[in-house]
Amino acid sequence: MMHALTEPGGWMPLVFLGLMGLSMLIYVILDGYDLGVGVLMRRASDADKDTMIASIGPFWDANETWLVLGVGLLLTAFPLAHGAVLTALYLPVALMLAGLILRGVAFDFRVKARANHKPWWNRAFYAGSLLAGFSQGMMLGLYVTGFRNGLYEYLFASLVGLCLVAGYCLLGAGWLIMKTSGPLQRRAMFWARRTLWLTALGIAAISVATPLVSERVFDKWFSFPNLLLLAPIPLVTVGILIGLDRLLRRMPAMQQRGDDSWAWVPFAGTAVVFLLAFNGLAYSLFPYLVVDRIDIWQAASAPESLAVILIGAAVVLPTILGYTVFAYRVFWGKAGELRYD
C-alpha cells in the first residue's frame, strides 16, 4: 500500500526507483554500444577488428559496472520484486551472464592468442556479445508482457531480442563513426543504416504491446488529456529516426570532403531515442515493478533498511559516475592502432 510521500516509507522507494532506473539507462547506452561493436565485428576485416577493439578497450569493463549497480539496487531496495523478476527470467538471465563471461574471456585471450587461434576468440567475442544482447531483449519482452508463458509471448520476446541487438548495433555503429576514420568509418555508416529501422520496429513493438497487456497502461496513454500531452514522445522519436536516416545517407559524401563535424550525431541521436523509449516505458509501468502485480511500495525494504542503503548509494553512485566521466575524458578522440606493449 502506498505511504504518504512525506514519510520515509513513501518517498524513499521513489528515490531508489529513480537511482535504479538511471543505472539501467546508463548501462543500456554505454554497454549497449560495446555489445553492438562486438556483434558488428563479425562483418569486419581482421585489421578493422583490432581498431574496433581499441575503440572500446578502455571503457567496456567499466560500462558493465552500471548493470551491477542497477541489479544491486533492485536486490537490496526491492527484494520482493527482485525475487519475482529473476525467478521468471531465470533462463535469459543465465544466458546473459554466460554471454558476458564469454566475451570477457575472449577479450583478454585474443590478446595472447597465436595467429591461428585469434579468429576463434574473435568469434567467441561476437557470440558472447550477441547472446548477451539477445537475452536482454528477451528479458525486456517477457517483462512487458507480465511474464506470461504462452507461445505468442515468447515469439514477441524473441522479436524484441532481435530488435534490441539491432539497437545495440546502431549504438555501436554510431560509436565507430565517432571513434574511427577512413574505410571503417564508412562501413559503420552502412551498418547504422541497416540497423536503424529494425531498432525502430522494436520500439514500435514495445509501444504497441504494453498498452495491450494492461488496461491501466492503455488508459494512461489514450485517455484525454494524456493523449495530447504524451504525443510529443512518439513524434519526436520518429522525427529523430527520420533525421538520422537522412544524415547517414549523406555522411559518406561528407566524409569524402573531409567533413567530420557531424560524426557525433548518430551516436547522440540514438542515445536520445533510447532515452525517449525508456521514459515512455517507465511512464507506462509506474508505479509497478511487476506489471499490475507488485508496486514499488509493496516491494520496498523497510524504511530503516532503505536509509542505510541510501548512504551506500550516495557514496557508490558518484564514485562510479566520476570514474566513468574521467575515463571517457582521458580516452576521448579517435581510436588508434591496437597495441599491447
C-alpha positions as CSV (number, residue, x, y, z in Angstrom):
1,M,0.0,0.0,0.0
2,M,1.3,3.5,-0.9
3,H,2.6,5.5,2.1
4,A,2.3,9.3,2.4
5,L,5.1,10.9,0.4
6,T,6.1,13.0,3.4
7,E,7.0,9.7,5.2
8,P,10.3,7.8,4.6
9,G,8.2,4.8,3.5
10,G,6.6,6.9,0.8
11,W,9.5,8.9,-0.7
12,M,12.4,6.6,-0.3
13,P,11.1,3.9,-2.7
14,L,10.7,6.7,-5.3
15,V,14.3,7.7,-4.8
16,F,15.6,4.2,-5.2
17,L,13.4,3.7,-8.2
18,G,15.0,6.7,-9.8
19,L,18.5,5.6,-9.0
20,M,17.8,2.1,-10.3
21,G,16.3,3.5,-13.5
22,L,19.2,5.8,-14.0
23,S,21.7,3.0,-13.6
24,M,19.9,0.7,-16.0
25,L,19.5,3.5,-18.6
26,I,23.2,4.4,-18.4
27,Y,24.1,0.7,-18.7
28,V,21.9,0.2,-21.8
29,I,23.5,3.1,-23.6
30,L,27.1,2.6,-22.6
31,D,27.3,-1.2,-22.5
32,G,24.9,-1.3,-25.4
33,Y,27.4,0.3,-27.8
34,D,30.2,-2.0,-26.9
35,L,27.9,-5.0,-27.2
36,G,27.0,-3.6,-30.6
37,V,30.6,-3.3,-31.6
38,G,31.1,-6.9,-30.6
39,V,28.3,-8.0,-32.8
40,L,29.5,-5.9,-35.7
41,M,33.0,-7.4,-35.5
42,R,31.6,-10.4,-37.4
43,R,31.4,-8.2,-40.6
44,A,34.8,-6.5,-40.2
45,S,38.2,-7.3,-41.6
46,D,41.0,-8.5,-39.3
47,A,42.6,-5.1,-39.2
48,D,39.3,-3.4,-38.5
49,K,38.6,-5.9,-35.7
50,D,41.7,-4.6,-33.9
51,T,40.6,-1.0,-34.4
52,M,37.1,-1.8,-33.1
53,I,38.5,-3.5,-30.0
54,A,40.8,-0.5,-29.5
55,S,37.8,1.9,-29.6
56,I,36.0,0.1,-26.7
57,G,39.0,-1.3,-24.8
58,P,39.3,1.5,-22.2
59,F,35.6,1.5,-21.4
60,W,33.8,-1.8,-21.8
61,D,34.7,-3.2,-18.3
62,A,33.5,-0.1,-16.5
63,N,30.3,0.0,-18.6
64,E,29.2,-3.2,-17.1
65,T,29.5,-1.7,-13.6
66,W,26.2,0.1,-14.1
67,L,24.4,-3.3,-14.6
68,V,25.9,-4.5,-11.3
69,L,24.7,-1.3,-9.6
70,G,21.2,-1.5,-11.0
71,V,20.7,-5.1,-10.1
72,G,22.2,-4.5,-6.7
73,L,19.7,-1.7,-6.0
74,L,16.9,-4.0,-7.1
75,L,18.1,-6.7,-4.8
76,T,18.6,-4.5,-1.7
77,A,15.9,-1.9,-2.1
78,F,13.1,-4.0,-3.7
79,P,13.8,-7.7,-2.6
80,L,10.2,-8.9,-3.3
81,A,10.4,-7.6,-6.9
82,H,13.9,-9.0,-7.3
83,G,12.8,-12.5,-6.4
84,A,9.7,-12.3,-8.7
85,V,11.6,-10.9,-11.7
86,L,14.7,-13.1,-11.5
87,T,12.6,-16.2,-10.9
88,A,10.5,-15.5,-14.0
89,L,13.6,-14.6,-16.1
90,Y,15.9,-17.3,-14.8
91,L,16.9,-18.7,-18.2
92,P,17.5,-15.5,-20.1
93,V,19.4,-14.1,-17.1
94,A,21.6,-17.2,-17.1
95,L,22.2,-16.9,-20.9
96,M,23.1,-13.2,-20.5
97,L,25.6,-13.9,-17.8
98,A,27.1,-16.7,-19.9
99,G,27.4,-14.3,-22.8
100,L,29.0,-11.6,-20.7
101,I,31.5,-14.1,-19.3
102,L,32.3,-15.5,-22.8
103,R,33.0,-12.0,-24.2
104,G,35.1,-11.1,-21.2
105,V,37.3,-14.2,-21.6
106,A,37.5,-13.7,-25.3
107,F,38.5,-10.1,-25.0
108,D,41.5,-11.0,-22.8
109,F,42.5,-14.3,-24.6
110,R,42.6,-12.8,-28.1
111,V,45.5,-10.6,-26.8
112,K,47.7,-13.6,-26.2
113,A,46.4,-16.0,-28.8
114,R,48.5,-17.3,-31.6
115,A,47.6,-16.1,-35.1
116,N,45.7,-19.2,-36.0
117,H,43.7,-19.1,-32.7
118,K,42.8,-15.4,-32.8
119,P,39.9,-15.8,-35.2
120,W,38.3,-18.3,-32.8
121,W,38.5,-15.8,-29.9
122,N,37.1,-13.1,-32.2
123,R,34.1,-15.4,-32.9
124,A,33.7,-16.0,-29.2
125,F,33.6,-12.3,-28.6
126,Y,31.0,-11.9,-31.3
127,A,29.0,-14.8,-29.9
128,G,29.1,-13.6,-26.3
129,S,28.0,-10.1,-27.4
130,L,25.2,-11.5,-29.5
131,L,24.0,-13.8,-26.7
132,A,24.1,-11.1,-24.1
133,G,22.2,-8.6,-26.2
134,F,19.6,-11.0,-27.4
135,S,19.0,-12.3,-23.9
136,Q,18.5,-8.8,-22.6
137,G,15.9,-8.2,-25.3
138,M,14.1,-11.4,-24.4
139,M,14.0,-10.3,-20.8
140,L,12.5,-7.0,-21.8
141,G,9.9,-8.7,-24.0
142,L,8.9,-11.1,-21.3
143,Y,8.8,-8.3,-18.7
144,V,6.4,-6.0,-20.5
145,T,4.0,-8.9,-21.2
146,G,3.8,-9.6,-17.4
147,F,5.9,-12.9,-17.6
148,R,3.2,-14.8,-19.4
149,N,4.3,-18.2,-20.7
150,G,2.4,-18.6,-23.9
151,L,3.9,-19.2,-27.4
152,Y,3.0,-15.7,-28.6
153,E,4.7,-14.1,-25.6
154,Y,7.9,-16.0,-26.4
155,L,7.7,-15.1,-30.1
156,F,7.2,-11.5,-29.1
157,A,10.2,-11.7,-26.7
158,S,12.3,-13.2,-29.4
159,L,11.4,-10.3,-31.8
160,V,12.3,-7.8,-29.1
161,G,15.6,-9.6,-28.5
162,L,16.4,-9.4,-32.2
163,C,15.5,-5.7,-32.3
164,L,17.5,-4.9,-29.2
165,V,20.5,-6.4,-30.8
166,A,19.9,-4.2,-33.8
167,G,19.6,-1.2,-31.4
168,Y,22.9,-2.1,-29.8
169,C,24.4,-2.4,-33.3
170,L,23.1,1.1,-34.1
171,L,24.7,2.4,-31.0
172,G,27.9,0.5,-31.8
173,A,27.9,1.8,-35.4
174,G,27.4,5.4,-34.1
175,W,30.3,4.9,-31.7
176,L,32.5,3.7,-34.5
177,I,31.5,6.7,-36.7
178,M,32.8,8.9,-33.9
179,K,35.9,7.0,-33.0
180,T,37.3,5.9,-36.3
181,S,38.0,7.2,-39.8
182,G,38.6,6.0,-43.3
183,P,37.0,2.8,-44.7
184,L,35.9,1.5,-41.2
185,Q,34.0,4.7,-40.6
186,R,32.2,4.3,-44.0
187,R,31.4,0.7,-43.1
188,A,30.0,1.9,-39.8
189,M,27.7,4.4,-41.6
190,F,26.4,1.5,-43.7
191,W,25.9,-0.7,-40.6
192,A,24.0,2.1,-38.9
193,R,21.6,2.5,-41.8
194,R,21.0,-1.3,-41.9
195,T,20.0,-1.4,-38.3
196,L,18.2,1.8,-37.9
197,W,14.7,0.7,-38.9
198,L,14.9,-2.7,-37.2
199,T,15.6,-0.7,-34.0
200,A,12.5,1.4,-34.8
201,L,10.5,-1.8,-35.2
202,G,11.5,-3.0,-31.7
203,I,10.4,0.4,-30.2
204,A,7.1,0.2,-32.0
205,A,6.5,-3.4,-30.9
206,I,7.1,-2.5,-27.2
207,S,4.9,0.6,-27.6
208,V,2.0,-1.4,-29.0
209,A,2.3,-4.4,-26.7
210,T,2.5,-2.6,-23.4
211,P,-1.0,-0.9,-23.6
212,L,-2.5,-4.1,-24.9
213,V,-1.2,-6.1,-21.9
214,S,-2.6,-3.8,-19.3
215,E,-5.9,-1.8,-19.4
216,R,-4.3,0.5,-16.8
217,V,-1.4,1.3,-19.2
218,F,-3.9,1.8,-22.1
219,D,-5.8,4.4,-20.1
220,K,-2.7,6.2,-19.1
221,W,-1.7,6.8,-22.8
222,F,-5.0,7.1,-24.6
223,S,-7.3,9.0,-22.2
224,F,-7.7,12.7,-22.6
225,P,-5.8,14.9,-22.0
226,N,-2.9,12.4,-21.6
227,L,-3.1,11.5,-25.3
228,L,-2.2,15.1,-26.3
229,L,0.3,15.7,-23.6
230,L,2.2,12.5,-24.4
231,A,2.1,12.8,-28.2
232,P,5.5,14.5,-28.4
233,I,7.3,11.4,-27.2
234,P,6.5,9.2,-30.2
235,L,6.5,12.1,-32.6
236,V,10.0,13.3,-31.5
237,T,11.2,9.7,-31.7
238,V,10.0,9.3,-35.2
239,G,11.5,12.6,-36.2
240,I,14.9,11.7,-34.8
241,L,14.9,8.4,-36.6
242,I,14.0,10.0,-39.9
243,G,16.7,12.7,-39.4
244,L,19.3,10.0,-38.6
245,D,18.4,8.1,-41.7
246,R,18.8,11.2,-43.9
247,L,22.1,12.1,-42.2
248,L,23.5,8.6,-42.6
249,R,22.7,8.8,-46.3
250,R,24.7,12.0,-46.7
251,M,27.6,11.2,-44.4
252,P,29.7,9.2,-46.9
253,A,29.9,12.2,-49.2
254,M,30.6,14.5,-46.3
255,Q,33.5,12.2,-45.2
256,Q,35.0,12.3,-48.7
257,R,35.1,16.1,-48.4
258,G,36.9,15.7,-45.1
259,D,33.9,17.0,-43.1
260,D,33.8,15.0,-39.8
261,S,31.9,17.6,-37.8
262,W,28.7,15.6,-37.7
263,A,30.3,12.3,-36.7
264,W,29.0,12.5,-33.1
265,V,25.3,12.9,-34.2
266,P,24.4,9.3,-35.0
267,F,25.5,8.1,-31.6
268,A,24.0,11.0,-29.7
269,G,20.7,10.8,-31.7
270,T,20.4,7.0,-31.0
271,A,21.1,7.7,-27.3
272,V,18.2,10.2,-27.3
273,V,15.9,7.7,-29.0
274,F,16.8,5.1,-26.2
275,L,16.2,7.8,-23.6
276,L,12.7,8.6,-25.0
277,A,11.8,4.9,-25.3
278,F,13.0,4.4,-21.7
279,N,10.9,7.3,-20.4
280,G,7.8,6.1,-22.3
281,L,8.2,2.6,-20.8
282,A,8.8,4.0,-17.3
283,Y,5.7,6.1,-17.5
284,S,3.7,3.1,-18.7
285,L,4.8,0.8,-15.9
286,F,5.0,3.2,-12.9
287,P,4.4,2.6,-10.1
288,Y,4.7,-1.2,-10.7
289,L,7.9,-3.2,-10.8
290,V,6.0,-6.3,-11.9
291,V,3.2,-5.3,-14.3
292,D,0.0,-4.7,-12.3
293,R,1.1,-7.1,-9.6
294,I,3.9,-5.6,-7.4
295,D,4.3,-1.8,-7.0
296,I,7.4,-0.1,-5.6
297,W,5.9,0.4,-2.1
298,Q,4.9,-3.3,-1.8
299,A,8.3,-4.4,-3.0
300,A,10.4,-2.0,-0.9
301,S,12.6,-2.9,2.1
302,A,11.8,-1.4,5.5
303,P,12.5,2.4,5.7
304,E,15.3,1.7,8.2
305,S,17.0,-0.6,5.7
306,L,16.5,1.9,2.9
307,A,18.1,4.6,4.9
308,V,21.3,2.5,5.3
309,I,21.3,1.5,1.7
310,L,20.9,5.1,0.6
311,I,24.1,6.1,2.5
312,G,25.9,3.4,0.5
313,A,24.3,4.5,-2.8
314,A,25.3,8.1,-2.0
315,V,28.9,7.0,-1.9
316,V,29.0,4.4,-4.7
317,L,26.9,6.2,-7.4
318,P,29.1,9.4,-7.5
319,T,32.2,7.3,-7.5
320,I,31.2,5.2,-10.5
321,L,29.9,8.3,-12.3
322,G,33.1,10.2,-11.6
323,Y,35.3,7.3,-12.8
324,T,33.2,6.9,-15.9
325,V,33.4,10.6,-16.8
326,F,37.2,10.6,-16.1
327,A,37.8,7.5,-18.3
328,Y,35.8,8.9,-21.2
329,R,37.6,12.3,-20.9
330,V,41.1,10.7,-20.8
331,F,40.5,8.3,-23.7
332,W,38.4,10.6,-25.9
333,G,39.3,11.1,-29.5
334,K,39.8,8.8,-32.5
335,A,40.8,5.2,-31.7
336,G,44.4,4.5,-32.7
337,E,46.4,1.3,-33.6
338,L,45.8,-1.5,-31.1
339,R,49.0,-2.2,-29.2
340,Y,49.8,-4.2,-26.1
341,D,53.3,-3.2,-25.3
